[in-house]
Amino acid sequence: MSPFITLDILFILLPFLVLALGFVSQKISAATANAGSALLLILYAIFSLCGINGQAANITASFLTWNVNGFGILIRELLLLSFLLASLFSNGYFAHKSDGKAALKNKPEYLSAMLFIAVGGMLVVSAQEILSLFIGLELATIPMYFLVAWNKKDDLGAEAALKYILMGSIATAVELFGFGYLYGFAGGLSFEAISDAVRNLSDAGADFNLLLIAIFFIVMGIGFKLTLFPFHTWAPDVYEGAPTPIAAYLSVSSKGVALAFLGVLVYKPLAEIGFVFQMIFTMLAMATIFIGNLGALRQTRLRRFMAYSSIAQAGYILIGLCGSERLGAASFIYYLFLYAFSNYLLFFLIGIVGKDRSESFDSLRGLSKQQPILAVLFAVAAFSLAGIPPLAGFIGKWMVFASAASVGNYVLVGFAAINSVIALYYYLQIIKAAWVSEDGSAALPPFSISTEQKVVLSVLTLGVLFFGVAPFLHSYIYMLAL
């Protein structure tokens, strides 16, 4: 049996093990979740590196209808990294909350739910037919509904979860409707049957409109999970109501799974009509970037600000899918990794602020005098998300822009570049609040930072600074992407 299949089996068993160990000890359960995810991440990286021969990746493994390839391994690594960061974030965030709202001590249900989301993402990139693809996507979505409402005494969390599950249910129904049309078009559930039907579209005289309707509904459904315009309206309320670690996990893992879902469809069964997706993604990316930037301009709450930032970032990531196949897959996965480091860094900082203060721009006043290191880290994270060189965010945007430019989509590249200037303005508001605004720190409680948080912040900062200029990460992703 392939080592990747063995690792996948361990990955699937991990959330059940974490849940079972919770009956013995919550500390052992949490340690198992963190150590297990870190070990799996390392092993996936080691085995995939062993499978790279020269300039090509030789990674294929299958078991029944379960498939492992380089693209899937990269998504597995992203989801494991995101879980590990969110778990470490949760340790410090819930342990020191001063508002008394449902303090968390690494409950096994909480950690296993986050792991099930990662397992759902793994199922998405391992599927060979649309039923497994749909089940994986829902497995990666449903646990997030109750994680958003984890703080039971927080009315905002309950309201956010209600909105999230109502809109999510509608999106799922729409998406399933699209799958029904796709099944009717292809006459089968397997990717091979769909690919054959698309390939023989003109010869068989099949109804192209039926395929377009299927694509329309599927994109509508996935647009909700990816916060694409006009399906983004749930995001600000959910980010505001969810615990900050869950908002961070949602912003990275949910995007990773949704984009992997699109990548699987675009590069496998529907590869023959990639030009249709390019037109759709171009329009959605442009609208999403603009609306996300516009919404972020007037925010005063940090988590709502991050929600609109996340919406705009979804548009930038989608640009990668507008390009050529191999470069497109490599560029959007590369962007996701760099986005994870930058986004988690900023969310970690917001969590530190929110422990003793409100999570608003006013709470950052005087930060450069009271905690100059934190003020510097806020600037690093904000500039990276804005795409300022030589930070990781700049290289990520460069790669997705290069993907769109490779097929001559210069209008999209130009539009996104102009909007990056707008984005710089609202990211500068964070830096202004921390460095320029009138010092109000005397009226605010001081910050408390644990040793664990300092270590994680250091690692994330090094990632933002180092991966923006390190060539090996992009080379690794490019060789494995497809």
VENBELCOR-V747427 format. One record per pair of residues at least 12 apart in sequence whose C-alpha atoms are under 10 Angstrom apart, sorted by the first residue. I is the first residue (numbers start at 1). GAP is how many residues later the second one is. If there is no record, write none. Layout:
BEGIN
i & gap
I & GAP
I & GAP
END
This chain:
BEGIN
i & gap
1 & 60
1 & 61
1 & 62
2 & 57
2 & 58
2 & 59
2 & 60
2 & 61
2 & 66
3 & 40
3 & 41
3 & 44
3 & 45
3 & 58
4 & 39
4 & 40
4 & 43
4 & 44
4 & 55
4 & 56
4 & 57
4 & 58
4 & 63
4 & 64
4 & 65
4 & 69
5 & 56
5 & 57
5 & 58
5 & 61
5 & 62
5 & 63
7 & 33
7 & 34
7 & 36
7 & 37
8 & 32
8 & 36
8 & 58
8 & 60
8 & 65
8 & 68
8 & 111
8 & 114
8 & 115
8 & 118
10 & 26
10 & 27
10 & 30
11 & 25
11 & 26
11 & 29
11 & 30
11 & 65
11 & 69
11 & 104
11 & 105
11 & 107
11 & 108
11 & 111
12 & 103
12 & 104
12 & 106
12 & 107
12 & 108
12 & 110
12 & 111
13 & 102
13 & 103
13 & 106
14 & 18
14 & 19
14 & 22
14 & 23
14 & 26
14 & 98
14 & 101
14 & 102
14 & 105
15 & 14
15 & 17
15 & 18
15 & 21
15 & 22
15 & 93
15 & 94
15 & 96
15 & 97
15 & 98
15 & 99
15 & 100
15 & 101
15 & 102
15 & 103
15 & 104
16 & 92
16 & 93
16 & 96
16 & 97
16 & 99
16 & 100
17 & 12
17 & 15
17 & 16
17 & 91
17 & 95
18 & 12
18 & 13
18 & 14
18 & 15
18 & 16
18 & 18
18 & 89
18 & 90
18 & 91
18 & 92
18 & 93
18 & 94
18 & 95
18 & 97
19 & 14
19 & 88
19 & 89
19 & 90
19 & 91
19 & 92
19 & 93
19 & 94
20 & 88
20 & 89
20 & 92
21 & 12
21 & 87
22 & 84
22 & 85
22 & 86
22 & 87
22 & 90
23 & 85
25 & 82
25 & 83
26 & 79
26 & 80
26 & 81
26 & 82
26 & 83
27 & 78
27 & 79
27 & 80
27 & 81
28 & 78
28 & 80
29 & 77
29 & 78
29 & 79
29 & 80
29 & 82
29 & 83
30 & 57
30 & 58
30 & 61
30 & 75
30 & 76
30 & 77
30 & 78
30 & 80
30 & 81
30 & 82
31 & 75
33 & 50
33 & 51
33 & 54
33 & 73
33 & 75
33 & 78
33 & 79
33 & 82
34 & 46
34 & 49
34 & 50
34 & 51
34 & 53
34 & 54
34 & 77
35 & 49
36 & 44
36 & 48
37 & 40
37 & 42
37 & 43
37 & 44
37 & 45
37 & 46
37 & 47
37 & 78
38 & 39
38 & 42
38 & 43
38 & 45
38 & 46
39 & 41
40 & 36
40 & 37
40 & 40
40 & 41
41 & 32
41 & 33
41 & 35
41 & 36
41 & 37
41 & 38
41 & 39
41 & 40
41 & 43
42 & 35
42 & 38
42 & 39
43 & 34
44 & 29
44 & 30
44 & 32
44 & 33
45 & 28
45 & 29
45 & 31
45 & 32
45 & 431
47 & 12
47 & 26
48 & 21
48 & 22
48 & 25
48 & 26
48 & 428
48 & 432
49 & 427
49 & 430
49 & 431
51 & 19
51 & 429
52 & 18
52 & 424
52 & 427
52 & 428
53 & 426
54 & 425
55 & 420
55 & 421
55 & 423
55 & 424
55 & 425
56 & 422
56 & 423
56 & 424
56 & 426
57 & 12
57 & 13
57 & 419
57 & 421
57 & 422
57 & 423
57 & 424
57 & 425
58 & 12
58 & 421
58 & 422
59 & 12
59 & 14
59 & 421
59 & 423
61 & 65
62 & 64
64 & 64
65 & 61
65 & 62
65 & 63
65 & 64
65 & 67
65 & 125
66 & 57
66 & 59
66 & 60
66 & 61
66 & 62
66 & 63
66 & 66
67 & 56
67 & 58
67 & 59
67 & 60
67 & 61
68 & 54
68 & 55
68 & 57
68 & 58
68 & 59
69 & 56
69 & 57
69 & 411
69 & 412
69 & 413
70 & 406
70 & 407
70 & 408
70 & 409
70 & 410
70 & 411
70 & 412
71 & 54
71 & 55
71 & 189
71 & 192
71 & 193
71 & 258
71 & 259
71 & 262
71 & 406
71 & 407
71 & 408
71 & 409
71 & 410
71 & 411
72 & 49
72 & 50
72 & 51
72 & 52
72 & 53
72 & 54
72 & 55
72 & 188
72 & 192
72 & 408
72 & 409
72 & 410
73 & 49
73 & 52
73 & 53
73 & 404
73 & 407
73 & 408
74 & 51
74 & 186
74 & 256
74 & 259
74 & 260
74 & 263
74 & 402
74 & 403
74 & 406
74 & 407
75 & 43
75 & 46
75 & 47
75 & 49
75 & 50
75 & 178
75 & 181
75 & 182
75 & 184
75 & 185
75 & 258
75 & 261
75 & 262
75 & 406
76 & 42
76 & 43
76 & 45
76 & 46
76 & 47
76 & 49
76 & 180
76 & 181
77 & 41
77 & 45
77 & 260
78 & 40
78 & 43
78 & 174
78 & 175
78 & 178
78 & 179
78 & 255
78 & 256
78 & 258
78 & 259
78 & 262
79 & 35
79 & 36
79 & 38
79 & 39
79 & 40
79 & 41
79 & 42
79 & 43
79 & 170
79 & 173
79 & 174
79 & 175
79 & 177
79 & 178
79 & 258
79 & 261
80 & 35
80 & 38
80 & 39
80 & 42
80 & 173
81 & 37
81 & 172
81 & 256
81 & 259
81 & 260
82 & 32
82 & 36
82 & 166
82 & 167
82 & 168
82 & 169
82 & 170
82 & 171
82 & 174
82 & 255
82 & 258
82 & 259
82 & 262
83 & 28
83 & 31
83 & 32
83 & 34
83 & 35
83 & 166
83 & 169
83 & 170
84 & 27
84 & 30
84 & 31
84 & 165
85 & 160
85 & 163
85 & 164
85 & 255
85 & 256
85 & 259
85 & 260
85 & 263
85 & 371
85 & 375
86 & 25
86 & 28
86 & 158
86 & 159
86 & 160
86 & 161
86 & 162
86 & 163
86 & 164
86 & 166
86 & 167
86 & 258
86 & 261
86 & 262
87 & 19
87 & 23
87 & 24
87 & 27
87 & 28
87 & 158
87 & 159
87 & 162
88 & 18
88 & 157
88 & 260
88 & 364
88 & 365
88 & 368
89 & 155
89 & 156
89 & 157
89 & 159
89 & 160
89 & 255
89 & 256
89 & 258
89 & 259
89 & 262
89 & 263
89 & 363
89 & 364
89 & 367
89 & 368
90 & 14
90 & 15
90 & 16
90 & 20
90 & 21
90 & 153
90 & 154
90 & 155
90 & 156
90 & 258
90 & 261
91 & 13
91 & 14
91 & 15
91 & 154
91 & 361
91 & 362
92 & 12
92 & 13
92 & 153
92 & 256
92 & 259
92 & 260
92 & 263
92 & 357
92 & 358
92 & 359
92 & 360
92 & 361
93 & 150
93 & 151
93 & 152
93 & 255
93 & 258
93 & 259
93 & 261
93 & 262
93 & 360
94 & 12
94 & 57
94 & 149
94 & 150
94 & 151
94 & 257
94 & 261
95 & 260
96 & 256
96 & 259
96 & 260
96 & 352
96 & 353
96 & 354
97 & 254
97 & 255
97 & 257
97 & 258
97 & 259
98 & 256
98 & 257
98 & 258
98 & 259
99 & 255
99 & 256
99 & 257
99 & 258
100 & 51
100 & 53
101 & 49
101 & 50
101 & 51
101 & 52
101 & 53
102 & 48
102 & 49
102 & 50
102 & 51
102 & 52
103 & 47
103 & 48
103 & 49
104 & 46
104 & 47
109 & 38
110 & 33
110 & 36
110 & 37
110 & 40
111 & 36
112 & 31
113 & 26
113 & 27
113 & 29
113 & 30
113 & 31
113 & 33
113 & 34
114 & 26
114 & 29
114 & 30
114 & 33
114 & 132
114 & 135
114 & 136
114 & 139
115 & 25
115 & 28
116 & 20
116 & 23
116 & 24
116 & 25
116 & 26
116 & 27
116 & 28
117 & 19
117 & 20
117 & 21
117 & 22
117 & 23
117 & 24
117 & 25
117 & 26
117 & 27
117 & 132
117 & 133
117 & 136
117 & 137
117 & 140
118 & 18
118 & 21
118 & 22
118 & 23
118 & 135
118 & 136
118 & 138
118 & 139
119 & 17
119 & 18
119 & 20
119 & 21
120 & 12
120 & 13
120 & 14
120 & 15
120 & 16
120 & 17
120 & 18
120 & 19
120 & 20
120 & 21
120 & 22
120 & 137
121 & 12
121 & 14
121 & 15
121 & 16
121 & 17
121 & 18
121 & 19
121 & 20
121 & 132
121 & 133
121 & 135
121 & 136
121 & 137
121 & 139
121 & 140
122 & 14
122 & 15
122 & 18
122 & 135
122 & 138
123 & 12
123 & 13
123 & 14
123 & 16
123 & 17
123 & 134
123 & 138
124 & 12
124 & 13
124 & 14
124 & 15
124 & 16
124 & 133
124 & 134
124 & 136
124 & 137
124 & 138
124 & 140
125 & 12
125 & 132
125 & 135
125 & 136
125 & 137
125 & 138
125 & 139
125 & 140
126 & 138
127 & 63
127 & 64
127 & 134
127 & 137
128 & 61
128 & 62
128 & 63
128 & 64
128 & 136
128 & 140
128 & 141
129 & 59
129 & 60
129 & 61
129 & 62
129 & 63
129 & 64
129 & 65
129 & 140
130 & 49
130 & 50
130 & 52
130 & 53
130 & 58
130 & 59
130 & 60
130 & 61
130 & 64
130 & 135
130 & 139
131 & 45
131 & 48
131 & 52
131 & 58
131 & 59
132 & 57
132 & 58
133 & 128
133 & 131
133 & 132
134 & 38
134 & 41
134 & 42
134 & 45
134 & 127
136 & 121
136 & 125
137 & 35
137 & 85
137 & 88
137 & 117
137 & 120
137 & 121
137 & 123
137 & 124
138 & 30
138 & 31
138 & 34
140 & 113
140 & 114
140 & 117
140 & 118
141 & 24
141 & 27
141 & 31
141 & 84
141 & 109
141 & 112
141 & 113
141 & 116
141 & 117
142 & 23
142 & 26
142 & 27
144 & 17
144 & 20
144 & 21
144 & 98
144 & 102
144 & 103
144 & 105
144 & 106
144 & 110
145 & 13
145 & 15
145 & 16
145 & 17
145 & 18
145 & 19
145 & 20
145 & 21
145 & 23
145 & 93
145 & 97
146 & 12
146 & 15
146 & 16
146 & 18
146 & 19
146 & 96
147 & 14
147 & 95
147 & 96
147 & 98
147 & 99
147 & 100
147 & 103
148 & 12
148 & 13
148 & 14
148 & 16
148 & 17
148 & 90
148 & 91
148 & 92
148 & 93
148 & 94
148 & 95
148 & 96
148 & 97
148 & 98
148 & 99
148 & 102
149 & 12
149 & 13
149 & 89
149 & 92
149 & 93
149 & 94
149 & 97
150 & 91
150 & 92
150 & 93
150 & 96
151 & 90
151 & 91
151 & 92
154 & 87
154 & 88
154 & 89
155 & 86
156 & 81
156 & 82
156 & 83
156 & 84
156 & 85
156 & 86
157 & 80
157 & 81
157 & 82
157 & 83
157 & 84
157 & 85
157 & 86
158 & 80
158 & 83
158 & 84
159 & 78
159 & 79
159 & 82
159 & 83
160 & 74
160 & 75
160 & 76
160 & 77
160 & 78
160 & 79
160 & 80
160 & 81
160 & 82
161 & 73
161 & 76
161 & 77
161 & 80
161 & 81
162 & 76
163 & 70
163 & 71
163 & 72
163 & 74
163 & 75
164 & 60
164 & 69
164 & 70
164 & 71
164 & 73
164 & 74
165 & 69
166 & 68
167 & 57
167 & 58
167 & 64
167 & 66
167 & 67
168 & 53
168 & 54
168 & 56
168 & 57
168 & 66
169 & 52
170 & 51
170 & 54
171 & 46
171 & 47
171 & 48
171 & 49
171 & 50
171 & 51
171 & 52
171 & 53
171 & 54
171 & 60
172 & 45
172 & 46
172 & 48
172 & 49
172 & 50
172 & 52
172 & 53
173 & 44
173 & 45
173 & 48
174 & 40
174 & 42
174 & 43
174 & 44
174 & 45
174 & 46
174 & 47
174 & 48
175 & 39
175 & 40
175 & 41
175 & 42
175 & 43
175 & 44
175 & 45
175 & 46
175 & 47
175 & 48
175 & 49
176 & 38
176 & 41
176 & 42
176 & 45
177 & 36
177 & 37
177 & 40
177 & 41
177 & 44
178 & 32
178 & 33
178 & 34
178 & 35
178 & 36
178 & 37
178 & 38
178 & 39
178 & 40
178 & 41
178 & 42
178 & 43
179 & 34
179 & 35
179 & 36
179 & 38
179 & 39
180 & 34
180 & 37
180 & 38
181 & 29
181 & 30
181 & 31
181 & 32
181 & 33
181 & 34
181 & 36
181 & 37
182 & 12
182 & 28
182 & 29
182 & 30
182 & 31
182 & 32
182 & 33
182 & 35
182 & 36
183 & 28
183 & 31
184 & 26
184 & 27
184 & 30
185 & 12
185 & 13
185 & 16
185 & 21
185 & 22
185 & 23
185 & 24
185 & 25
185 & 26
185 & 29
186 & 12
186 & 15
186 & 20
186 & 24
186 & 25
190 & 79
191 & 73
191 & 74
191 & 77
191 & 78
191 & 79
192 & 76
192 & 77
193 & 76
194 & 74
194 & 75
194 & 76
195 & 70
195 & 73
195 & 74
195 & 75
195 & 76
195 & 77
195 & 78
196 & 73
196 & 74
196 & 76
197 & 14
197 & 72
197 & 73
198 & 13
198 & 71
198 & 72
198 & 73
198 & 74
198 & 75
199 & 70
199 & 71
199 & 72
199 & 73
199 & 74
200 & 72
201 & 71
211 & 59
212 & 64
215 & 50
215 & 55
215 & 61
215 & 62
215 & 65
216 & 64
218 & 44
219 & 43
219 & 58
219 & 61
219 & 62
219 & 65
222 & 33
222 & 35
222 & 36
222 & 37
222 & 39
222 & 40
223 & 35
223 & 36
223 & 39
223 & 61
223 & 91
224 & 34
225 & 25
225 & 26
225 & 29
225 & 30
225 & 32
225 & 33
225 & 34
226 & 25
226 & 28
226 & 29
226 & 30
226 & 31
226 & 32
226 & 33
226 & 84
226 & 85
226 & 88
226 & 89
226 & 92
227 & 24
227 & 27
227 & 28
227 & 31
227 & 61
227 & 65
227 & 80
227 & 81
227 & 83
227 & 84
227 & 85
227 & 86
227 & 87
227 & 88
228 & 53
228 & 56
228 & 57
228 & 58
228 & 59
228 & 60
228 & 61
228 & 63
228 & 64
228 & 82
228 & 83
228 & 84
228 & 85
228 & 86
228 & 87
228 & 90
229 & 54
229 & 55
229 & 56
229 & 57
229 & 58
229 & 59
229 & 60
229 & 61
229 & 62
229 & 63
229 & 82
229 & 83
229 & 85
229 & 86
230 & 54
230 & 57
230 & 58
230 & 61
231 & 57
232 & 56
232 & 59
232 & 60
232 & 75
232 & 76
232 & 78
232 & 79
233 & 74
233 & 75
233 & 78
234 & 73
235 & 12
235 & 15
235 & 16
235 & 69
235 & 71
235 & 72
235 & 73
235 & 75
235 & 76
236 & 59
236 & 67
236 & 68
236 & 69
236 & 70
236 & 71
236 & 72
236 & 73
236 & 74
236 & 75
237 & 66
237 & 67
237 & 70
238 & 12
238 & 65
238 & 66
238 & 69
239 & 12
239 & 63
239 & 64
239 & 65
239 & 66
239 & 67
239 & 68
239 & 69
239 & 71
240 & 61
240 & 62
240 & 63
240 & 64
240 & 65
240 & 66
240 & 67
240 & 119
241 & 62
241 & 63
242 & 61
243 & 60
243 & 108
244 & 59
244 & 103
244 & 104
244 & 106
244 & 107
244 & 110
244 & 115
245 & 99
245 & 102
245 & 103
245 & 105
245 & 106
247 & 56
247 & 59
247 & 60
247 & 97
247 & 100
248 & 55
248 & 58
248 & 59
248 & 62
248 & 92
248 & 95
248 & 96
248 & 97
248 & 98
248 & 99
248 & 100
248 & 103
249 & 91
249 & 94
249 & 95
249 & 98
250 & 60
251 & 55
251 & 56
251 & 58
251 & 59
251 & 60
251 & 62
251 & 63
251 & 88
251 & 89
251 & 92
251 & 93
252 & 58
252 & 62
252 & 84
252 & 85
252 & 87
252 & 88
252 & 89
252 & 91
252 & 92
253 & 83
253 & 87
255 & 55
255 & 56
255 & 58
255 & 59
255 & 62
255 & 81
256 & 58
256 & 61
256 & 76
256 & 77
256 & 80
256 & 81
256 & 84
259 & 55
259 & 58
259 & 59
259 & 62
259 & 70
259 & 73
259 & 74
259 & 77
260 & 69
260 & 72
260 & 73
262 & 15
262 & 56
262 & 59
263 & 58
263 & 62
263 & 65
263 & 66
263 & 69
263 & 70
264 & 65
266 & 12
266 & 55
266 & 59
266 & 63
267 & 54
267 & 58
267 & 59
267 & 61
267 & 62
267 & 215
271 & 54
274 & 47
274 & 48
274 & 49
274 & 50
274 & 51
275 & 47
275 & 48
277 & 44
277 & 45
278 & 40
278 & 41
278 & 42
278 & 43
278 & 44
278 & 45
278 & 46
278 & 126
278 & 129
278 & 131
279 & 43
279 & 130
280 & 42
281 & 34
281 & 37
281 & 38
281 & 39
281 & 40
281 & 41
282 & 33
282 & 36
282 & 37
282 & 38
282 & 39
282 & 40
282 & 41
282 & 122
282 & 127
282 & 129
282 & 130
282 & 131
283 & 32
283 & 36
283 & 129
284 & 30
284 & 31
284 & 34
284 & 35
285 & 26
285 & 27
285 & 28
285 & 29
285 & 30
285 & 31
285 & 32
285 & 33
285 & 34
285 & 35
285 & 36
285 & 37
285 & 127
285 & 130
285 & 131
286 & 26
286 & 29
286 & 30
286 & 32
286 & 33
286 & 125
286 & 126
286 & 127
286 & 129
286 & 130
286 & 133
287 & 25
287 & 28
288 & 20
288 & 23
288 & 24
288 & 25
288 & 26
288 & 27
288 & 28
288 & 30
289 & 19
289 & 20
289 & 21
289 & 22
289 & 23
289 & 24
289 & 25
289 & 26
289 & 27
289 & 28
289 & 29
289 & 126
289 & 127
289 & 130
289 & 131
289 & 134
290 & 21
290 & 22
290 & 25
290 & 125
290 & 126
290 & 128
290 & 129
290 & 130
290 & 132
290 & 133
291 & 17
291 & 18
291 & 20
291 & 21
291 & 24
292 & 13
292 & 14
292 & 15
292 & 16
292 & 17
292 & 18
292 & 19
292 & 20
292 & 21
292 & 22
292 & 23
292 & 127
292 & 131
293 & 12
293 & 15
293 & 16
293 & 17
293 & 18
293 & 19
293 & 20
293 & 126
293 & 127
293 & 128
293 & 129
293 & 130
293 & 131
293 & 132
293 & 133
293 & 134
294 & 14
294 & 15
294 & 18
294 & 125
294 & 128
294 & 129
294 & 132
295 & 12
295 & 13
295 & 14
295 & 16
295 & 17
295 & 131
296 & 12
296 & 13
296 & 14
296 & 15
296 & 16
296 & 126
296 & 127
296 & 129
296 & 130
296 & 131
297 & 12
297 & 125
297 & 126
297 & 128
297 & 129
297 & 130
297 & 132
298 & 128
298 & 131
299 & 61
299 & 62
299 & 127
299 & 130
300 & 59
300 & 60
300 & 61
300 & 62
300 & 129
300 & 130
301 & 57
301 & 58
301 & 59
301 & 60
301 & 61
301 & 62
302 & 44
302 & 45
302 & 48
302 & 52
302 & 56
302 & 57
302 & 58
302 & 59
302 & 60
302 & 61
302 & 128
303 & 44
303 & 47
303 & 48
303 & 56
303 & 57
304 & 55
304 & 56
305 & 55
305 & 56
305 & 121
305 & 122
305 & 125
306 & 37
306 & 40
306 & 41
306 & 44
306 & 121
309 & 34
309 & 76
309 & 77
309 & 114
309 & 117
309 & 118
310 & 29
310 & 33
310 & 75
312 & 104
312 & 107
312 & 108
312 & 111
313 & 22
313 & 23
313 & 26
313 & 72
313 & 73
313 & 84
313 & 110
314 & 22
315 & 101
316 & 16
316 & 19
316 & 80
316 & 81
316 & 84
316 & 85
316 & 97
316 & 100
316 & 101
316 & 103
316 & 104
317 & 14
317 & 15
317 & 16
317 & 17
317 & 18
317 & 19
317 & 22
317 & 79
317 & 80
317 & 82
317 & 83
317 & 84
318 & 13
318 & 14
318 & 17
318 & 82
318 & 86
319 & 12
319 & 13
319 & 78
319 & 80
319 & 81
319 & 82
319 & 83
319 & 84
319 & 85
319 & 86
319 & 90
319 & 93
319 & 94
319 & 97
320 & 12
320 & 13
320 & 14
320 & 15
320 & 76
320 & 77
320 & 79
320 & 80
320 & 81
320 & 82
320 & 83
320 & 84
320 & 85
321 & 79
321 & 82
321 & 83
322 & 78
322 & 79
322 & 81
322 & 82
322 & 83
322 & 84
322 & 85
322 & 87
322 & 90
323 & 77
323 & 78
323 & 79
323 & 80
323 & 81
323 & 82
323 & 83
323 & 84
323 & 85
323 & 86
324 & 78
324 & 79
324 & 80
324 & 81
324 & 82
324 & 83
324 & 84
325 & 78
325 & 156
325 & 157
326 & 77
326 & 152
326 & 153
326 & 154
326 & 155
326 & 156
327 & 72
327 & 73
327 & 75
327 & 76
327 & 77
327 & 79
327 & 151
327 & 154
327 & 155
328 & 71
328 & 72
328 & 73
328 & 74
328 & 75
328 & 76
328 & 78
328 & 150
328 & 153
328 & 154
329 & 71
329 & 74
329 & 148
329 & 149
329 & 151
329 & 152
329 & 153
330 & 69
330 & 70
330 & 73
330 & 144
330 & 145
330 & 146
330 & 147
330 & 148
330 & 149
330 & 150
330 & 151
330 & 152
331 & 64
331 & 65
331 & 66
331 & 67
331 & 68
331 & 69
331 & 70
331 & 71
331 & 72
331 & 73
331 & 143
331 & 146
331 & 147
331 & 150
332 & 64
332 & 65
332 & 67
332 & 68
332 & 71
332 & 149
333 & 63
333 & 67
333 & 141
333 & 144
333 & 145
333 & 148
334 & 61
334 & 62
334 & 63
334 & 65
334 & 66
334 & 139
334 & 140
334 & 141
334 & 142
334 & 143
334 & 144
334 & 147
335 & 57
335 & 58
335 & 59
335 & 60
335 & 61
335 & 62
335 & 63
335 & 64
335 & 65
335 & 139
336 & 57
336 & 60
337 & 55
337 & 56
337 & 59
337 & 126
337 & 130
337 & 136
337 & 137
337 & 140
338 & 46
338 & 47
338 & 53
338 & 54
338 & 55
338 & 56
338 & 57
338 & 58
338 & 59
338 & 125
338 & 126
338 & 129
338 & 130
338 & 135
339 & 42
339 & 45
339 & 46
339 & 53
339 & 54
339 & 57
339 & 58
339 & 125
340 & 53
340 & 120
340 & 123
340 & 124
341 & 40
341 & 43
341 & 44
341 & 51
341 & 52
341 & 116
341 & 118
341 & 119
341 & 120
341 & 121
341 & 122
341 & 123
341 & 124
341 & 126
342 & 38
342 & 39
342 & 40
342 & 41
342 & 42
342 & 43
342 & 44
342 & 49
342 & 50
342 & 51
342 & 118
342 & 119
342 & 121
342 & 122
342 & 123
343 & 38
343 & 39
343 & 41
343 & 42
343 & 50
343 & 117
343 & 121
344 & 37
344 & 112
344 & 113
344 & 116
344 & 117
345 & 32
345 & 33
345 & 35
345 & 36
345 & 37
345 & 111
345 & 112
345 & 113
345 & 114
345 & 115
345 & 116
345 & 118
345 & 119
346 & 31
346 & 32
346 & 33
346 & 34
346 & 35
346 & 36
346 & 38
346 & 39
346 & 111
346 & 114
346 & 115
347 & 31
347 & 34
348 & 30
348 & 105
348 & 108
348 & 109
348 & 112
349 & 25
349 & 26
349 & 28
349 & 29
349 & 32
349 & 100
349 & 104
349 & 108
350 & 13
350 & 14
350 & 28
352 & 22
352 & 95
352 & 96
352 & 97
352 & 98
352 & 101
353 & 14
353 & 21
353 & 92
353 & 93
353 & 94
353 & 95
353 & 96
354 & 93
355 & 90
355 & 92
355 & 93
355 & 94
356 & 88
356 & 89
356 & 90
356 & 91
356 & 92
357 & 87
357 & 88
357 & 89
357 & 90
358 & 86
360 & 70
360 & 73
361 & 68
361 & 69
361 & 70
361 & 71
361 & 72
361 & 73
361 & 76
362 & 68
362 & 71
362 & 72
362 & 75
362 & 76
362 & 77
362 & 78
362 & 79
362 & 82
363 & 70
363 & 71
363 & 77
363 & 78
363 & 80
363 & 81
363 & 82
364 & 14
364 & 66
364 & 67
364 & 68
364 & 69
364 & 70
364 & 71
364 & 73
364 & 75
364 & 76
364 & 77
364 & 80
365 & 65
365 & 66
365 & 67
365 & 68
365 & 69
365 & 70
365 & 71
365 & 72
365 & 73
365 & 74
365 & 75
365 & 76
365 & 77
365 & 79
366 & 67
366 & 68
366 & 69
366 & 70
366 & 71
366 & 72
366 & 73
366 & 74
366 & 75
366 & 76
366 & 78
367 & 64
367 & 66
367 & 67
367 & 68
367 & 69
367 & 70
367 & 72
367 & 73
367 & 74
367 & 79
367 & 80
368 & 63
368 & 65
368 & 66
368 & 67
368 & 68
368 & 69
368 & 71
368 & 73
369 & 65
369 & 66
369 & 70
369 & 72
370 & 64
370 & 69
370 & 71
370 & 72
370 & 76
370 & 77
371 & 63
371 & 75
371 & 76
372 & 62
372 & 63
374 & 60
374 & 73
374 & 83
375 & 55
375 & 56
375 & 58
375 & 59
375 & 60
376 & 55
376 & 58
376 & 59
377 & 54
377 & 80
377 & 81
377 & 83
377 & 84
378 & 49
378 & 52
378 & 53
378 & 56
378 & 57
379 & 48
379 & 49
379 & 51
379 & 52
379 & 53
379 & 55
379 & 56
380 & 12
380 & 51
380 & 81
380 & 84
380 & 85
381 & 12
381 & 46
381 & 49
381 & 50
381 & 79
381 & 80
381 & 83
381 & 84
382 & 41
382 & 42
382 & 44
382 & 45
382 & 46
382 & 47
382 & 48
382 & 49
383 & 40
383 & 41
383 & 44
383 & 45
383 & 47
383 & 48
384 & 12
384 & 40
384 & 43
384 & 80
384 & 81
384 & 84
385 & 12
385 & 35
385 & 38
385 & 39
385 & 42
385 & 79
386 & 33
386 & 34
386 & 35
386 & 36
386 & 37
386 & 38
386 & 39
386 & 40
386 & 41
386 & 42
387 & 30
387 & 33
387 & 34
387 & 36
387 & 37
388 & 32
388 & 36
389 & 76
389 & 79
389 & 80
390 & 74
390 & 75
390 & 76
390 & 77
390 & 78
390 & 79
391 & 70
391 & 72
391 & 73
391 & 74
391 & 75
391 & 76
391 & 77
391 & 78
392 & 71
392 & 72
392 & 73
392 & 74
392 & 75
392 & 76
392 & 77
392 & 78
393 & 71
393 & 72
393 & 74
393 & 75
394 & 74
394 & 75
395 & 72
395 & 73
395 & 74
395 & 75
395 & 79
396 & 71
396 & 72
396 & 78
397 & 16
397 & 19
397 & 20
397 & 23
398 & 15
398 & 19
399 & 75
400 & 13
401 & 12
401 & 13
401 & 15
401 & 16
END
